[in-house]
Amino acid sequence: MMRLRHWFARPALSVVVVFYDMQREAERTLYSLTAEYQREVTETAYEVIAVDNGSRQPLDRRQVERFGPHFRYRFYPATTPSPCAALNAMVKAARGRYVMCCIDGARMLSPGILRHTLRLLPQFAHPFIYTLGMHLGRELQNQSLLNGYNQQIEDALLDSVDWRHDGYQLFNIACLAGSSAKGPFGAMTESNGFALRKADYWALGGYDERFASPGGGLCNLDWFNRVHGNPQFQPVRLLGEATFHQFHGGVATNVPPDQHPWPAMAEEYRAIRGQDFASVYREPLYWGECPETFRPLVT
């Protein structure tokens, strides 16, 4: 009955999270989207759509929906290893006026993202609210894996801080992702946690499903470019917040540098766009707070 009441109470924001073979990572990511963890938000303000993108070991519906009546599970019968089609399908099914897209379900959220996002979205005609990216561990996971970093070490690392009660503790055990390497005020090439109007998502055409390679290739960077190349959007970067990548064997994040699939990804981009990839970036507005654990990033 409670789940039915939530269905009829239309949320303002729909959070779409894509998973592929992430049984371990999904539990933490989904917990980081609960109203228990996120600060100053209510369950009725948002819904979470967890989509399994054709995993060999799919998530279980109960595994998702136990987090609350505003959590919905969907299985997408993917025909390619790319998340683009699954993300588009779930945005289409989203009930919120606004959508937040998390294309990589291995990324946990800091606890102020939903609060700030819900406050900011109605303030602009065409908002694009986004966050920094971080990797769990002291160095980029492409490098740390060469030094023995693995899921077991990461589990112990997460157990070393009380992140479930204070998600800002995650900053103490993480480093900036490559896409955010220039820091909180530097140029970025993509974001793994962003929100905008659902109508604007479709006005841009959604994610380009021609990006069919594993992980979507450069689809997320392409999306970031298209938003920043469109002057109607107002980019707003959240300060004091981030997404945190868990080690899971990702096609780009968890391979040694000399095995990174960038050449193949760049070739796919060239075939689709007819030109080499080049980042498009506009200076955003900045909004947020500066928790103590975030301050080392700005000093």
N, C-alpha and C positions, 0 to 999 in steps of 0.2 A: 504493500500500500504506500509506504514512504517513497519507494522508487517511482511509483505512478504519480504521486503528487509532484515530485521533482520534474517529471516529464511535462506536466501541464504548466509548471512555472518556468517560463522561458528565461534562460540565463542571458546575461549581457555578453558574456565571453565564452567562446568554445575553444578549449585547448586541445589541439590535435597532436598526438605523439606517435611516431612510427617506430615499431620494433621489428627486429629480425634476429632470431636466435639469441635472445637476450633474457633468458629466464632469470639469471642472477641479477643483472643490472636493472631489470624492470621493477623489481620490488622497491629498490631505493628511489628510482626516478619517480615512480607513482606516489610513494610516500611523500616525496618533496612537493607534490602537487595537492596534498590534502589541506583542508582548512585547519587541521590540528598543527601542521608545520608552517604553512604560510601565515603571515601575520596580518591581522585586521581585515580578514575577508570572511565572508559567509558562504556556505555551500550553495545557496540559491543564486549567488552572483555569477557562477561559472559552472561549466561542465567540462569533463575530461573525456576525450575519445581516444582510447588506446587501440591502435590498429596494428595487428600482426600482419606483416607483409610477406605471407607465404613461407613462414619459417619451417624448417625441418622438424623442429620441436616447438610447436606453437604455444603461446601463452594460453592459460586456461581462463575461461570467463570468470570463474570464482576468484581466481588470483587477482583479477583486475577489480571486480565489482565489490570485493570486500572492503575496499578503501572508502566506500560511501555511495549513497544513492545517486550522486551526480557523476559517477564514473561509469562509462559505457565501453564495452568490449566489441570490437569488430575484427573479423578475419578477412583479409583481402587476398583473393587467389591470384597472386602476382604471376605475370607471364615473362617478366624480366627481373633481374636482380636490383633494379632501380626502385627507389621509394616514391618517385614522382607521381605515378598513377594512383597509388594508395593515398597519398597526401591529398591529391585533387579530389578523389572520391569522398574522403572524409570531410573535407571542407564543404563539399556540396551537401553532405548530410548534417552539417553543424547547424544547431538551432540558434546560436548567438548572432547578434548583429555584428560583433567583432570576432576575429579568430586569432589565436596564437598558434604558431607553427613551430614544432620541435621535430625536425626531420630526422634527428638521431636520438633514439630513445635511451641511449647510454648516458645521456647528460642530465645530471641532477640540477635542480634549480636552487638558487639562494632564496631566503624566505620573505623577501620584500617585492619580488618580481610581480606577483599578481596584484598586490595592493597598489603599487605605483602605476602599473599598466591600466588597471581599471579606472584610476583617477585621471590619467592623462588622455586616454582615448577620446572622450567626449570634448576635449578642449580644442581640437583641431579639425578642420574640414576633411583633411586626408592625412591622418597620422601614420607614422611608421615608428613604432616603439621597439627598441632592440637592446640587447645586452652584450657584454663581453663574453669571451670564451676562455675557459681555464682547463688545464689537465690536472687530474689528481696525481700527486707525486711531486718531487722536487725539480724535475726536469721534464721536457717534452717526452711523451711516451715513445715516440719514434726512437729517441735516444736512450731512455731509461730501460727499455727492454733489452738493449745490448748489455746493460749492467745487471741483468737478472730480474728486473721488475716484472711482476706477473699478478694474477688475480689474488693469489694467496697473500702476497705482500701488501697489495692494495686493501684487502679485507682487514688486515692488521692495522694498516694506516688509518682506515676509517674508524676502527674500534678505539683508536687512541684519542679521539676527540668526541665530545658529546654533541655531534651534529644534529641528531634528531630533535634535541631541545633548543639548540642554537645553531642554525644552519650557517651562520656567518663564521663559525669555526672552520668551515671548509677552506676558507682562504688561507688558513695556517698550514694546510697540507697540500697546497696546489701551486701551480705556476701558470703563467699566461700561455694560452694556445698560440700557435703560429699565426693565426688570422688576427690575433689581438696583441701581437708581440710589441707593438709600439706603445702599449699602455692605455690607461683609461681615457686619455685625451688625444691619442694618435689615430691615424687612419686605419680602418679595418677593411677586410675583403669579404667577410661574411659574418652572419650571426646565426647561432643555432637556437635562439629563442627570440622571436619577434612577433609583434601583433599589429593588426591593421583592420580596417573595415572589411567585412566579407565581400561587399560590393566592389571594393577596390582590388581585392585579390583577383576577382574575375575580370575586372577592367584591364588588368595586366595580362590576363590570359591564363592565370594559374602557373604552376610549374610546367616547364616544357617537357613533355613526355618523350621527346626524341632523345633526351639524355637517358639512355638505356643501360649504361654500364653499371657494374657493381657499386652500390652506394650512391648512384646518380651522377658519378663523375663530378663535373664542375657545375652541376645544376644549382647548387646553393649560392655559389659565387655569381652565376649568371642572374639569379633572382635579385641578389643584392645590387648588381649593376643596373638592372632594369628599374628598380625602385629609385636608385640615386640618379639615374639619367632622366627621370620624369620630374619636372619642376613642381608639379602639383603636390607632391608628397612633402610632408614636414618630418624629417628624421629627428628622433629624440633618443639619445642614448641614456640608459639608466646607469647612474653612478652608485657604487656600493653594492652592486648586484652582479651576478654572473651565472653561467651554466658551467657544470663541472663534469668533464668527460671521464667515465669509468673505462678501465682497460677491458676490452672484450674481443680483441682480434679484428678490429676495424680495418677495412681495405686500405685506408690512407693513414689513419692515426696510429695504427699498431703494427707497422712494418718498419724494418730498418730503413734508414735514409736512402741507401743504395738500391732498395727494392720498391721505393715509392712509385705508385702508378701515374705520376704526373704526366709523363710523355703520352701515355695512352689517353688520359683524360683531356689533355690539351689538344690532341688530334681529334677527338670526338667533338670538342667545342668548335674547332676550326671547321669541321665538316658541317656542323649545324649552323653556325653564325657566319661562315665565310670569311673569317678573319681570326687572327691570333687573339688569345685572351689578354685583356688589359683591364685593370681594375678601374671602376668608376666610383668616385667618392665625393660626397658633399659634407661640409662641416655641419654636425648636428647641433641641436639644442641639447643641453645637459640637465638632467633632473635626478634628484635622489639625495641620499645621505651618505655619510662617510663613517661606517662602523670602524672601530679600532683595528679590527683584523684586515680591513681594506686599505688602511693608510699607508702601509709600506709600498703599495703600488703607485702612490702619487707623490712620494718623496724621493 
